[in-house]
Amino acid sequence: MTEQINKVVIFDGDCILCNSIVRYLMKRDKKMKLLFTSSQSQYFKTNFDAELLSGASETVYFADGNFFYLRSSAVLQICKYLTFPEKYLYFLKFIPVKIRDWIYDLIAKNRATLFGRKNYCEMFSEAEKRRVLE
């Protein structure tokens, strides 16, 4: 990463499920601590080391300062910034990573089939645009 950015959720911008989750996270992050960027954005390409985050469109990443989390660990870290009841999902971190990531991978592998992909630009409201790094 070329500059230190705190609390950035990196998601697949072409995935309908991912975009829906981003909108949900924006609503549940009442303190507006999280920022968002897609793995297809210019911001991502400019500010993140492509080698470090290779395959970013295949999973969710969470950048928190100099720490990077992926898959189920990213999801749990993100939950810390949400409101009740999602905030308490963070405590699922005590489930072994192999089990959590197996469940995550099962959903991720089938997300395009289950939810589809889009080939158009996602439109965000003015309030949402302030939180999306393009």
C-alpha positions in Angstrom: 0.0 0.0 0.0 1.5 3.4 -0.9 -0.3 5.4 1.8 -1.7 4.4 5.1 -5.5 4.3 4.9 -7.5 3.0 7.8 -10.5 0.7 7.6 -11.0 0.0 3.9 -13.2 -2.8 2.8 -12.0 -4.1 -0.6 -14.8 -5.9 -2.5 -15.5 -7.3 -6.0 -17.4 -4.5 -7.7 -18.8 -6.8 -10.4 -20.5 -9.1 -7.8 -24.2 -8.4 -7.0 -23.9 -10.0 -3.6 -20.8 -8.0 -2.7 -22.4 -4.7 -3.7 -25.5 -5.5 -1.7 -23.4 -6.3 1.3 -21.5 -3.0 0.9 -24.7 -1.1 1.0 -25.8 -3.1 4.1 -22.5 -2.3 5.8 -22.8 1.4 5.1 -26.2 1.4 6.8 -24.9 -0.6 9.8 -21.7 1.4 10.3 -23.4 4.2 12.1 -20.1 5.9 13.1 -19.0 5.9 9.5 -15.6 4.4 10.3 -15.5 2.1 7.2 -14.5 3.2 3.7 -15.0 1.0 0.6 -13.3 0.4 -2.7 -13.7 -2.2 -5.4 -10.9 -4.4 -6.6 -11.6 -2.9 -10.0 -11.3 0.7 -9.0 -8.4 3.1 -9.9 -8.0 3.8 -6.2 -7.3 0.1 -5.5 -4.9 -0.1 -8.4 -3.0 3.0 -7.3 -2.9 2.5 -3.5 -2.6 -1.2 -2.9 0.2 -3.6 -3.7 -1.2 -5.9 -6.4 1.0 -8.8 -5.3 0.0 -8.5 -1.7 -3.7 -8.6 -2.7 -3.6 -10.8 -5.7 -7.0 -12.4 -6.3 -8.8 -9.5 -4.6 -11.8 -10.0 -6.8 -12.1 -13.6 -5.4 -12.5 -12.6 -1.8 -13.1 -9.7 0.6 -10.1 -7.9 2.1 -10.1 -5.5 5.0 -7.2 -3.1 5.3 -6.9 -1.6 8.8 -3.8 0.5 8.9 -0.9 -1.8 8.1 -2.9 -5.0 8.8 -4.7 -6.9 6.1 -7.4 -9.5 6.7 -9.0 -11.7 4.2 -12.0 -14.1 3.9 -13.7 -14.9 7.2 -11.1 -12.9 9.2 -11.9 -9.8 7.1 -15.6 -10.3 7.7 -15.2 -10.6 11.5 -12.9 -7.5 11.7 -15.5 -5.5 9.7 -18.2 -6.6 12.2 -16.4 -4.8 15.0 -17.5 -1.5 13.4 -21.1 -2.3 13.0 -24.1 -1.9 15.3 -26.0 -4.5 17.3 -26.5 -7.4 16.6 -23.8 -7.7 13.8 -21.1 -6.2 16.0 -21.2 -9.4 18.2 -20.5 -11.7 15.2 -16.8 -10.7 15.9 -16.8 -13.2 18.7 -17.1 -16.0 16.1 -13.3 -15.5 15.8 -12.9 -18.3 18.3 -14.1 -20.7 15.7 -11.0 -22.1 14.0 -10.0 -20.3 10.8 -10.1 -23.4 8.7 -13.8 -24.0 9.5 -14.7 -20.3 9.1 -12.9 -20.1 5.8 -14.4 -23.3 4.5 -17.9 -21.8 5.0 -16.7 -18.5 3.5 -15.2 -20.3 0.4 -18.4 -22.3 -0.1 -20.4 -19.1 -0.4 -17.7 -17.2 -2.4 -17.3 -20.0 -4.9 -21.0 -20.1 -5.6 -21.9 -16.3 -5.3 -21.9 -15.6 -9.1 -24.2 -18.6 -9.7 -26.5 -17.8 -6.8 -26.6 -14.1 -7.1 -25.2 -13.2 -10.5 -22.8 -10.6 -11.8 -23.3 -7.3 -13.3 -21.8 -5.5 -16.2 -22.8 -1.9 -15.3 -21.5 0.8 -13.0 -23.0 0.7 -9.5 -24.8 3.9 -8.6 -24.3 5.2 -5.1 -26.3 8.0 -3.4 -24.5 11.2 -2.5 -24.1 10.1 1.1 -22.7 6.7 0.0 -20.3 8.3 -2.6 -18.4 10.0 0.3 -17.5 6.6 1.6 -16.5 4.9 -1.7 -12.9 5.4 -2.8 -12.9 5.3 -6.6 
